[in-house]
Amino acid sequence: MFAKKCIHWIITPFIIAGLIYFVIDLSSLGLCWLWPIFVSIGIFFMIFFRDPKREMGDGIVAAADGVIREITDDGQYLNLSTFMNVHNVHVNRAPLDGTVVDIQRIKGSFKPAFSGDAGENSRVMIDLDTEIGRVRIIQISGVFAYRIVPYIEVGKQVKKGDRIGIIRFGSRVDVIFPSRTVNHTVELGRKMKANISTLAYPITNFREEESQ
């Protein structure tokens, strides 16, 4: 299964390879080696834009494949940040049930996603209204990111594990919770798989604790 809105990336290199091999005679120019290159590009895109079926994990699940690169809690917000490498699946998923209340696309730089300044990169911020309050998912581009493509819109109700978008050739997803609403189960360097790995568990009595 391939990611939505990405099939043309896969088909185009194979079409070009077919034209070069069957239609355009490049042997006289010594360029017959071009068609295997486009076949290789097509195979790479097949791997990169894969979207496998996943079993559902426990609790609040990871929104992205990759490695936990940052865990911060300033007393107001808890940020769990996942860095996606080129070999990871780049389709992102909803970590828990909620309603999409806002989607913002922000233009920015294209710095390495693992750098401290990557928060200023081009990004899409998705706000979900959930049982634990407002949860924000930030899809952040990297050096070679082409485009962030959301699959959802404002007002849509999403279930845990629903596909919410893809970062084409991109590279980092932050999930931000209100502090003291969840117990996270991850540590720096932990490998994650979207929809399978548990990111955190909700604290069901957090509203009672706040009122005391």
Backbone torsions as a table, in degrees:
resi	resn	phi	psi	omega
1	MET	NA	136.9	-178.5
2	PHE	-112.2	157.1	-177.0
3	ALA	-66.0	145.5	176.9
4	LYS	-61.7	147.3	174.5
5	LYS	62.9	24.7	-179.8
6	CYS	-131.3	-1.6	-173.4
7	ILE	-63.7	-29.9	-179.8
8	HIS	-66.3	-27.5	176.3
9	TRP	-65.4	-32.4	-178.1
10	ILE	-80.6	-42.7	-174.2
11	ILE	-71.1	-40.7	-172.0
12	THR	-56.2	-48.7	179.8
13	PRO	-61.0	-35.6	178.8
14	PHE	-69.3	-35.9	176.3
15	ILE	-64.0	-44.7	179.7
16	ILE	-63.2	-42.4	178.5
17	ALA	-61.5	-40.9	178.8
18	GLY	-65.0	-40.8	177.9
19	LEU	-63.1	-42.9	-179.6
20	ILE	-64.6	-40.6	-174.0
21	TYR	-77.9	-41.8	-171.7
22	PHE	-101.4	-24.3	-171.9
23	VAL	-112.5	-49.7	-174.3
24	ILE	-94.0	122.7	179.6
25	ASP	-89.1	102.6	-179.3
26	LEU	-104.1	3.9	-177.4
27	SER	-63.2	-35.6	-179.7
28	SER	-66.4	-23.3	179.6
29	LEU	-97.1	-0.6	-179.1
30	GLY	69.7	27.1	-176.5
31	LEU	-113.8	20.9	-178.6
32	CYS	-67.5	-12.6	178.4
33	TRP	-74.8	-6.7	-176.5
34	LEU	-68.6	-37.5	-173.7
35	TRP	-65.2	-37.1	176.4
36	PRO	-63.4	-30.2	178.8
37	ILE	-64.4	-43.8	179.7
38	PHE	-69.0	-33.1	174.0
39	VAL	-62.5	-42.6	179.1
40	SER	-63.3	-40.2	177.7
41	ILE	-62.6	-42.5	178.6
42	GLY	-61.6	-40.6	178.6
43	ILE	-65.7	-40.8	177.3
44	PHE	-59.7	-44.4	179.6
45	PHE	-65.4	-35.0	176.3
46	MET	-59.5	-41.4	179.9
47	ILE	-72.5	-44.1	-174.7
48	PHE	-66.1	-40.8	-175.8
49	PHE	-95.5	22.4	177.2
50	ARG	-69.4	152.4	-179.8
51	ASP	-142.3	77.6	-173.6
52	PRO	-71.9	154.6	172.3
53	LYS	-70.0	144.7	-175.5
54	ARG	-130.6	143.6	169.9
55	GLU	-73.9	151.8	-178.4
56	MET	-84.1	130.5	177.9
57	GLY	-86.9	177.1	-179.8
58	ASP	-84.8	156.0	173.5
59	GLY	62.9	-145.1	175.6
60	ILE	-86.8	120.5	-170.7
61	VAL	-94.5	163.0	178.1
62	ALA	-63.3	140.9	177.6
63	ALA	-86.9	-16.0	-174.5
64	ALA	-147.8	151.9	167.8
65	ASP	-73.6	151.9	175.1
66	GLY	140.9	-153.6	-176.0
67	VAL	-124.9	135.4	175.7
68	ILE	-65.3	117.3	-176.0
69	ARG	-107.4	-16.1	-178.1
70	GLU	-158.0	138.4	173.1
71	ILE	-133.0	114.8	-179.0
72	THR	-132.7	145.7	176.9
73	ASP	-144.0	110.7	-178.5
74	ASP	-95.2	13.2	-178.9
75	GLY	92.6	-17.1	177.3
76	GLN	-113.6	-40.2	-179.2
77	TYR	-134.4	142.2	173.7
78	LEU	-106.5	123.5	-178.3
79	ASN	-114.0	121.1	175.3
80	LEU	-112.4	113.3	-170.6
81	SER	-110.7	131.6	-178.3
82	THR	-118.2	126.8	176.3
83	PHE	-94.3	126.9	179.7
84	MET	-100.3	124.6	176.2
85	ASN	-88.0	172.5	-174.4
86	VAL	-63.2	-27.5	-176.7
87	HIS	-86.2	-6.4	-179.4
88	ASN	-79.3	157.2	169.4
89	VAL	-69.2	133.1	-174.4
90	HIS	-104.3	7.8	172.2
91	VAL	-81.0	129.1	-178.7
92	ASN	-101.9	152.4	-174.2
93	ARG	-129.9	157.7	177.5
94	ALA	-71.1	128.8	-178.7
95	PRO	-75.9	-19.2	179.6
96	LEU	-160.5	169.7	179.3
97	ASP	-66.2	148.4	175.9
98	GLY	177.1	177.2	176.4
99	THR	-113.9	131.7	179.1
100	VAL	-72.7	115.7	-178.2
101	VAL	-106.9	-15.1	179.3
102	ASP	-163.2	142.0	172.7
103	ILE	-134.2	122.5	179.4
104	GLN	-121.5	131.3	173.5
105	ARG	-105.7	122.0	-175.4
106	ILE	-120.2	124.4	177.3
107	LYS	-79.5	146.1	-179.6
108	GLY	-163.4	-155.6	-177.1
109	SER	-85.7	-177.4	179.1
110	PHE	-132.2	62.2	179.4
111	LYS	-87.9	162.3	178.5
112	PRO	-54.7	134.7	-173.8
113	ALA	-65.8	-21.7	-179.7
114	PHE	-86.7	-3.1	-178.3
115	SER	-82.2	160.7	179.7
116	GLY	-68.6	-20.9	-178.8
117	ASP	-91.6	2.8	-174.7
118	ALA	-66.2	-17.6	177.5
119	GLY	-63.3	-15.5	177.8
120	GLU	-95.4	3.6	178.3
121	ASN	-70.8	167.5	172.3
122	SER	-58.4	138.7	-172.5
123	ARG	-158.0	161.7	172.8
124	VAL	-122.3	128.0	-179.8
125	MET	-109.2	123.0	-179.1
126	ILE	-113.9	122.2	178.3
127	ASP	-103.4	127.9	177.3
128	LEU	-112.6	134.6	170.9
129	ASP	-90.4	114.4	-172.9
130	THR	-126.1	178.7	-179.8
131	GLU	-66.2	-19.3	179.1
132	ILE	-105.1	9.4	-179.3
133	GLY	109.6	-161.9	-177.1
134	ARG	-78.6	121.1	177.0
135	VAL	-114.0	131.8	-178.6
136	ARG	-111.6	131.5	175.1
137	ILE	-112.5	123.8	-178.5
138	ILE	-115.6	116.0	174.8
139	GLN	-92.6	118.3	-171.8
140	ILE	-115.6	131.8	179.0
141	SER	-75.1	167.2	176.0
142	GLY	-122.5	-156.0	-177.2
143	VAL	-64.2	-43.3	-173.6
144	PHE	-106.1	12.9	-178.5
145	ALA	-63.6	136.9	178.7
146	TYR	-96.7	-48.3	-177.3
147	ARG	-164.7	145.4	173.1
148	ILE	-99.7	124.4	-173.7
149	VAL	-118.3	103.3	175.3
150	PRO	-72.0	147.9	175.1
151	TYR	-103.3	-0.9	-172.8
152	ILE	-122.8	173.9	178.5
153	GLU	-143.6	164.0	-179.1
154	VAL	-60.7	135.5	-179.6
155	GLY	97.1	-13.9	-178.5
156	LYS	-76.3	136.2	172.7
157	GLN	-90.1	127.4	-179.3
158	VAL	-115.1	147.6	175.3
159	LYS	-101.5	156.1	176.4
160	LYS	-53.8	127.6	179.1
161	GLY	94.1	-9.5	177.1
162	ASP	-63.2	143.1	176.5
163	ARG	-72.8	127.0	-176.6
164	ILE	-111.3	-10.2	179.3
165	GLY	158.4	178.2	179.1
166	ILE	-139.4	146.0	172.1
167	ILE	-105.8	109.0	-179.4
168	ARG	-71.6	114.8	-179.1
169	PHE	61.6	27.7	-176.7
170	GLY	-121.5	-168.1	-129.8
171	SER	-153.6	-9.4	-179.0
172	ARG	-157.8	141.8	176.4
173	VAL	-133.4	125.6	174.6
174	ASP	-105.9	135.9	172.9
175	VAL	-116.4	122.2	-173.4
176	ILE	-116.2	123.0	-179.9
177	PHE	-111.3	153.2	166.6
178	PRO	-62.3	137.3	-179.3
179	SER	-59.5	148.6	176.3
180	ARG	68.1	15.9	175.6
181	THR	-103.4	-13.8	-179.4
182	VAL	-141.3	157.3	167.4
183	ASN	-109.3	112.2	-179.3
184	HIS	-79.1	149.8	-174.5
185	THR	-113.9	14.2	-173.7
186	VAL	-113.7	166.5	176.0
187	GLU	-139.6	164.5	-179.5
188	LEU	-58.6	135.5	179.4
189	GLY	88.3	-5.6	-179.3
190	ARG	-69.1	132.5	176.5
191	LYS	-81.2	135.2	-176.3
192	MET	-123.6	151.6	171.8
193	LYS	-127.9	124.5	-178.4
194	ALA	-56.2	134.8	176.1
195	ASN	77.4	-13.6	-179.4
196	ILE	-106.8	-52.8	-175.8
197	SER	-74.6	141.3	176.8
198	THR	-83.9	126.2	178.8
199	LEU	-90.5	-40.2	-177.3
200	ALA	-165.0	170.9	172.2
201	TYR	-122.5	136.2	179.6
202	PRO	-68.2	145.5	172.6
203	ILE	-91.6	106.3	-169.8
204	THR	-69.3	-23.9	-177.2
205	ASN	-105.2	22.6	-174.5
206	PHE	-65.2	-31.7	180.0
207	ARG	-68.0	-34.9	176.9
208	GLU	-66.3	-39.3	-179.3
209	GLU	-65.6	-37.4	-178.8
210	GLU	-67.5	-32.9	-177.0
211	SER	-79.1	-13.8	-178.1
212	GLN	-83.0	NA	NA
